[in-house]
């Protein structure tokens, strides 16, 4: 029997930007629970037109996959210019295919700050080794299947909105997919809203602690490493920036560390996209 992946759900705490600064980024990471931070007025960043004007010539990676929440295959990728994604309707209006853009442009801090509307370098060490400043752009309906990250994640919504489902750390309770195919950070339960409880009974205790939220422009989600999550784009155009940062917390979650090392090797050997920084836009 399938059904919605949890009963009720816990609230995600919300704090102001001033409270975030007073509490401190590192203290938030130590607290290890998801939080939504409201950014101050005047720091809403650029929407589609501003992003297209400033970064239109930047090379980005296009992720393409079947428009199916139960798709068992890995996405395919290729490089295009960002302007092409905005100007070619095929990327936005194909009901059978999900397309999304990602680019780690951490080597262009002026562009990062311009896109966001504030100086991100003072808040996030995104230019450090393994860290990232990623631009994500997607159309309505694009769904990111349940998985965890090996890095601390601060996700900022610039345009559109995304629905997130979050669940606390764990490994075997989530029925991880085959490591041999590089899927150790993903669950066999692709969608936490549609769970076959007869096949995946151990997941019930975790999803009883799930959190749900819709992230909107002017909001930033802190998502700790090792927390499982999925996301769905809700608007015709959805633009987000996220910062990934390494943290020693990974050593306290051996499943995260082990999968991270294996996945890095797998991606290297298989030539799978690995979120390396793009070149500068100049």
ChimeraX attribute file (.defattr): number of C-alpha atoms within 10 A of each C-alpha:
attribute: neighborCount
match mode: 1-to-1
recipient: residues
	/A:1	8
	/A:2	11
	/A:3	11
	/A:4	14
	/A:5	22
	/A:6	20
	/A:7	11
	/A:8	13
	/A:9	16
	/A:10	14
	/A:11	13
	/A:12	16
	/A:13	11
	/A:14	16
	/A:15	14
	/A:16	14
	/A:17	16
	/A:18	13
	/A:19	12
	/A:20	18
	/A:21	11
	/A:22	10
	/A:23	11
	/A:24	12
	/A:25	15
	/A:26	10
	/A:27	11
	/A:28	16
	/A:29	18
	/A:30	11
	/A:31	11
	/A:32	19
	/A:33	15
	/A:34	24
	/A:35	20
	/A:36	23
	/A:37	22
	/A:38	20
	/A:39	19
	/A:40	13
	/A:41	7
	/A:42	9
	/A:43	16
	/A:44	19
	/A:45	21
	/A:46	19
	/A:47	19
	/A:48	15
	/A:49	11
	/A:50	13
	/A:51	20
	/A:52	18
	/A:53	11
	/A:54	15
	/A:55	18
	/A:56	18
	/A:57	15
	/A:58	20
	/A:59	20
	/A:60	26
	/A:61	22
	/A:62	22
	/A:63	18
	/A:64	17
	/A:65	17
	/A:66	18
	/A:67	16
	/A:68	13
	/A:69	15
	/A:70	13
	/A:71	12
	/A:72	12
	/A:73	10
	/A:74	14
	/A:75	15
	/A:76	14
	/A:77	17
	/A:78	11
	/A:79	14
	/A:80	15
	/A:81	15
	/A:82	22
	/A:83	18
	/A:84	15
	/A:85	21
	/A:86	17
	/A:87	11
	/A:88	10
	/A:89	10
	/A:90	12
	/A:91	20
	/A:92	19
	/A:93	14
	/A:94	12
	/A:95	12
	/A:96	9
	/A:97	16
	/A:98	22
	/A:99	26
	/A:100	21
	/A:101	23
	/A:102	20
	/A:103	24
	/A:104	24
	/A:105	25
	/A:106	25
	/A:107	17
	/A:108	17
	/A:109	17
	/A:110	12
	/A:111	17
	/A:112	21
	/A:113	16
	/A:114	17
	/A:115	22
	/A:116	21
	/A:117	15
	/A:118	17
	/A:119	14
	/A:120	17
	/A:121	14
	/A:122	8
	/A:123	12
	/A:124	17
	/A:125	17
	/A:126	24
	/A:127	19
	/A:128	12
	/A:129	9
	/A:130	13
	/A:131	23
	/A:132	26
	/A:133	27
	/A:134	24
	/A:135	22
	/A:136	20
	/A:137	25
	/A:138	27
	/A:139	23
	/A:140	20
	/A:141	20
	/A:142	24
	/A:143	23
	/A:144	15
	/A:145	22
	/A:146	22
	/A:147	25
	/A:148	25
	/A:149	19
	/A:150	24
	/A:151	24
	/A:152	23
	/A:153	22
	/A:154	22
	/A:155	23
	/A:156	27
	/A:157	24
	/A:158	28
	/A:159	22
	/A:160	22
	/A:161	22
	/A:162	25
	/A:163	16
	/A:164	17
	/A:165	22
	/A:166	27
	/A:167	26
	/A:168	21
	/A:169	18
	/A:170	17
	/A:171	21
	/A:172	10
	/A:173	16
	/A:174	24
	/A:175	18
	/A:176	17
	/A:177	18
	/A:178	13
	/A:179	14
	/A:180	10
	/A:181	13
	/A:182	20
	/A:183	19
	/A:184	23
	/A:185	24
	/A:186	22
	/A:187	22
	/A:188	19
	/A:189	22
	/A:190	20
	/A:191	21
	/A:192	23
	/A:193	15
	/A:194	16
	/A:195	21
	/A:196	16
	/A:197	15
	/A:198	9
	/A:199	12
	/A:200	14
	/A:201	13
	/A:202	14
	/A:203	22
	/A:204	17
	/A:205	11
	/A:206	18
	/A:207	23
	/A:208	16
	/A:209	16
	/A:210	23
	/A:211	20
	/A:212	18
	/A:213	16
	/A:214	16
	/A:215	24
	/A:216	19
	/A:217	20
	/A:218	19
	/A:219	21
	/A:220	25
	/A:221	23
	/A:222	21
	/A:223	24
	/A:224	26
	/A:225	26
	/A:226	26
	/A:227	21
	/A:228	26
	/A:229	23
	/A:230	21
	/A:231	22
	/A:232	21
	/A:233	23
	/A:234	19
	/A:235	16
	/A:236	14
	/A:237	17
	/A:238	25
	/A:239	25
	/A:240	25
	/A:241	22
	/A:242	21
	/A:243	24
	/A:244	25
	/A:245	21
	/A:246	18
	/A:247	16
	/A:248	9
	/A:249	19
	/A:250	18
	/A:251	11
	/A:252	9
	/A:253	16
	/A:254	13
	/A:255	18
	/A:256	25
	/A:257	18
	/A:258	15
	/A:259	18
	/A:260	19
	/A:261	11
	/A:262	17
	/A:263	21
	/A:264	14
	/A:265	13
	/A:266	18
	/A:267	14
	/A:268	12
	/A:269	9
	/A:270	11
	/A:271	9
	/A:272	16
	/A:273	14
	/A:274	11
	/A:275	16
	/A:276	14
	/A:277	18
	/A:278	17
	/A:279	15
	/A:280	13
	/A:281	14
	/A:282	7
